[in-house]
Each structure stands twice: as structure tokens, then as C-alpha cells.
């Protein structure tokens, strides 16, 4: 059996924004990928996986499997270009249904 050199190479590390567990939105209307993060006050918040040009959320690694979602001020967003995410509440078509079910 011949093994290709690529098979022996370790897998590439995931991009920075993929180091946390990714889940799918439970809405039948949406199904988008999201990451569950914690706000600085400890509340759970869904964040879209892919960074967005309109994003305002910086995901900060705190050493476990749940990032902290920090809202970045407008004057500081250029410093984090390409790394800012959008809260899933802003992009999910079913967000009103999930919010009102609480």
C-alpha cells in the first residue's frame, strides 16, 4: 500500500474564528452556522460564524470552548477589520420568534 505524503501531513489548524464549536440555527427558515458566545456579563449570545464587513462583535478567546463577544466601538472597528462578526439576532429571519418565546 502506497501512502501519499499529504496523508502523513497533520491537518491544517482551523481559522481563528473556527476554534469554537459551530452549530446550526434551529430555525427552519434559517439554518445558518453560528457560534454561541458569552457577553461580558455572562449571558449567552449567538454570533454568525463568518466575519462581516458590517460586524461589530469581536470574539475573544478566554481559554475554553466559549468565546467572549465584545462589542467594538465604531472608532476602533478599523483595527479589527476582517475579524468582526455580526450577532445572529440581526441576521436570522426567525429572530423575533425566538426572542418572544422566552
MOSUL-V348181 format. One record per backbone hydrogen bond with DSSP energy under -1.0 kcal/mol. NH is the residue of the N-H (numbers start at 1). CO is the residue of the C=O. If there is no record, write none. Layout:
# MOSUL-V348181
nh & co
NH & CO
NH & CO
This chain:
# MOSUL-V348181
nh & co
18 & 15
19 & 16
23 & 34
25 & 32
34 & 23
35 & 47
37 & 45
38 & 67
39 & 43
42 & 39
45 & 37
47 & 35
48 & 86
49 & 33
52 & 84
55 & 52
56 & 85
57 & 85
58 & 70
60 & 68
68 & 60
69 & 38
70 & 58
72 & 56
76 & 73
80 & 77
81 & 78
83 & 80
85 & 57
88 & 46
90 & 87
92 & 88
95 & 92
98 & 94
99 & 95
100 & 96
102 & 99
